[in-house]
């Protein structure tokens, strides 16, 4: 429900934003990656056919989809309905998101000549629909809106491989075989992500998440050498806006310290590493996570026990409850409703005690 026009939202008092900053809260906040999507019947009713990129270009539709999980679950933050390849598509690189496949590139990045295809992003001209959606949501939501972008490595992996990959062989071959070209590529993608994030914050987003979804394919040495500088450039640049910054990747247990070193306020943790262990690796930053999304398909008592264990290991202050990755399409929304209620009810005492250390 949207607030009354004469009652502006005090987002500084948000449980979510305070938790991101490592401050005590009245209850542990919770939201879910991919909370807006195919698991919701109301999403399926309004989404329609065609590429997600076409839906994203309809601000009214995108705003509706963004609000749906907030209205159903009572989560403490909304995340913009968009996609990490939107900036690359908007500048004409030749990107589509094929249902059942993911991002597909008509002409993958292969040589220095392709750098010319990565022109700077002008958000007002190239992605006005994203900004219109953000502005609509800021008026409609009574919780903070999270904007987001794809981290340079993950977006580069799509541009080079041409589609989702299990091995990232072409990406790693370019990374090691032509380090100078790789550095120019991820620097250009860092500029693209930063321009997009800054525009989302200027339009009203209260926090941002940088998705380095596939960084877990890298060794710590490769991450530090080939990825950290570009991700740090994005996070440092968006830090100038003052909004909380979340940094997330899958399979990044061995990289958690480096994800924190890149400069985020909050490090997202997948389900493979217990949160108390993760806390010891992230350098005093807040943590986000990390219920295994697959467990949400188990009987409800199993889900409840796992949720309580995540709360226990999260340690209270400086914990944003989430899944360890996105909501699976086959998830029963009633299960997530129960998870939110449990986190809000049983995370009350935890939120006021402990420390983000």
N, C-alpha and C positions, 0 to 999 in steps of 0.2 A: 504494500500500500504506500502510495506517495505521501510525503508529509504535506501539511497545509502550507500554502505559499508564505504565510507570515511566521512560519516556524522553521527556519533554516536548520539543516542538520549540523550538529556539532561533531564533525568527524574526528576531532582531536580526542573525544571521549570514547571513541570506538574501541571495543574489546580487541578487535582484530589489529587495529593500528597500534594500540598500546602494547600488545603482545609482540608485534614485529619489532618494537623498540626495546623489548626486554623489560617493560614496566609491569608492575602488579596489575592484575585485572580481577573483576568480580567473578568471572567465569572463563574457562578456557574457550577461545573462539574456534570455530570450525567452518571450513568450506571444503569443496571437493573439486579436484581437477576433473575436467569434462563433466561437471555437474549439469550443464545444459547440453542435452544430446539425446541420443536414441533410446536411452533407458526410460525417458519420460513420455507417456502417451500424449501429453499436450504438445510436446515437441513434434512428434510424428504427425500430429493433426495439422500443424501450421507450416511445417518445413517445406513441403512440396518436393518436386522432382528437381534434378539437375545438380550442378556443381555447388559445393558450399560457397565457392567464390561469388556466385551469383546471389545467393542468399545474403551474404555479407554486404553486398552493395545496396541492400534495401534497409535503410536505417530503422524504419518502423518494425520490420520483421526481426532484425537483429536485436533491437531493444527488447521486444517481447520475449524472444528466446533467452536472452540474458536474465530477464526477470523471473522466468518460470521456476527455476530451482530455489530462488530466494523465497518466492511466495509459497512453494510447496514444503520446503524443508525447514525454513527459518534459519538458514545459514547466516554467518556473520559477515560475509563479503560476497559480492558478485564478481564474476570474471567476464570480461568482454567476450561476446561471441564473435570470434574472428579466426584467423589462421596465421601460422608463422610465415607462410610464403606470400602473404598479401603484399608486402612492399616489393618483393621481387617481381610479382605479377604486375603490380601497378606501374613499374618502370619499363614494362615491355620485354622482360627477359624470356617470356614464352613458357609460363608455368600454368598448369592446370592441376586440380585435385580430383582424381578419378575415383568415384565410389568403389570401395572394396580394394583399392590399390594404395591411394595416397598421392602425394605430389609427384607429378610426371613432367619432365622437362623436354620440350620439343627438340632443342639443340643444346645438349649438355655443355658445360664449361670444359674446355680442353686445352686452351693455349692462351698466351698473353693477348692475342687478338680479342679474346672474349671479355677482357677487362673493359673494353669500350662499351659493352652492353650493360654495364653496371653504372649507369649515370646516377647522380645524387637524387634523393627523394625530396620532392616538394609536397609535403602532406596536404596543404590546402588545395593544391591542384591535382595531385595524384590519388590521394585517398580521402577526399572530402566526406565520403559516406561513412568512414570510420569515425571521423570527428563529429559528424552529425549524430551518429549513434551514441557516442560518449556524452554529448551534450544533452540528448534526450534522457539518458539514464541518470545523469546527475540530477535532473529535475524529478525523476520518477522514483528513485531508490531511497530507502531509508537506511541503507548500509553502504560502506565504501565500495567503490568500483576499482577492480584491479585491471590495469592495462597490461599488455604483454608484447613480447617480440621473441623471435627465434635468435638464439645465440649464433655468432659467426660460424663456429664449427658445424653445427647441425644444419644450418641453411646451406653452407658450402657442400656438405655431404650430399644433399639433394641435387644441387646444381651440377655437381661433378658426376655422380652416379646416374643421374637421369630419372631415378625413381628410388623408393625405399630399398635399402640394402641390408644384408646380414653380415657382410664381411668388410664393407667400406674399403675394398681393395683399391679401387681407382683413386679414392680420396687419399689414402695413405701413400699410394705411389706418387701422387703429385706432391704431397706434403714433404716427403723425403727426397724425391727426385729433383724437385725444383723449389727449394725453400724460399727463394726470392719471389717467385710468382705466387706461391701460397701466401706469403706475408701480404702481398698487395691485394690478393683476393679477400682474405679475412678482414683486412683493414677497411676495404670498401664495404663489406657486409656489416662491419661494426658501425660505420657511418650511417648505413641504411637503418639499422636497428635503433640507433640513438636518435635519429631524426624522427622515426615513428614513435618511439616512446616519449620523447619530449612533446610531441604534438598531442599525444593522448593525455599527458599530464596537464598541458596547457588548456585542454578542453574540459578537464575536470576529474580525471582519474586520480584516486587517492593513494595508490600504490602500484608497483609494477612487478611483473615476474619475467625473468629472462630464462627461456626454456632452452637448455642445452641437452635436449632429450637423449642424444646418442653419444655424448662424451664418454660414456662408460666403455666404449669400444677402444679407448686409448690407454696406454700406460701412463703412469704419473710423469715420467720423463718427457714423453711426447706431449702430454697436456701442458706441462710447464713451458716447453720450448715453443710449441706451435699454436697453442690455443689461449693460454692465460693472458698474453698481452692484449689481444683483441677483445676478449670478454671484459677485462679490466677497464679498457677504454670505454666500453658501453656503460658499465656500472659506475665508473667515476663520473662520466658525463651526466648521467641521470641523477647522480647524487647531488648535483648542484641545485636540483629542484626541491630537495628536502623531503621527498616522499620515500617511504620504505621500499627497499629493493630485495626481492626474493630471487634466488638463483637455484635452479633445479635441473637435475639430470637423472637418468636411469642407469643403474649398474655402476654407480660412482662411489662405492664404498671406499676404494683406495684413493679416490680423488677428493674426498670431503674437505680435507685441509686446504687443498688448492682452490676449491670452489669458494671457501671462506676467504682465502687470501686474495681472490679476485675482487673483493670489495663489497659483497652483498651484506645487508643487515640480517637477512634470514637465509639459511641454507636448507633447501628442500631435501628430504632424505627418502629414498625408496624403501621398500619393505625388507630389504636384505640385511640392513644394519639396525640393531636396536638403537632407540633414540638416546639412551644414556651413553652408549658407546659413541654415537655420532657427536654428541655434545663435547666429548673429550677431544674430538678431531677438528672442530670447526672454529676454534680460536675465540670462544666466548660469545659467539653470535647466537641469535635465536635459531630455533629449528622448526621445521614444518614437516608433518607427516604423522604416521607412516603405516597405516593399516593396509595390509595386502588386499588389493581390490578383489582378488579371487575369493577371499574369505567371505565377502558379502554375498556369495552364492551358497554358503553353508547354512545349516540350521541356525535360527536366531540366537540360541544360547551360545553357540560357538562365536558368532559375531560379537555378542555382548562381552564375552570373556576376553576376546582379542582386543576389543576397544578399551576395556579397562586396563589391559596390560600396556597398551600404547600410552594411555594417560599416566600410568605409574612410571613408566620409563621416561616419559617426556619431562617430568620434573617440575611441572607447574609453570612458573613465570618464564616467559620467553619461549612458549610452546604454542604453535598454531596447529590444531589438529587437522589432518587431511589424510587422504589415501597415499599410498606409496607410488601411485601413478594414477591414470585416469579411471573414472567410473566405467566399468564394462557395460556394453549395450544391453546384455541380458540381466542386469541387476534389477531386482524388485525395488521400486522406489520406497515401499514401506520399510524396507530394511534400512535404507539411508535415513528415513525419518526417525527411526528408532536410534540410530547411531547419534544423530544430532541431539536428540532429547537426552540420551545418556551422557554425552559429553557436557552438555549444559548443566545437567543435574549433578553429576558426580565430579565435574571439573571445577566446582565452585571453590572449595577449600584449596585446591591445588593452585588456582590462579593467583591467590593472594600470598602464597608462600614460595620459598625456594628462590633461586636466582638463575639467570641465564649465563651460567658459567660451565 
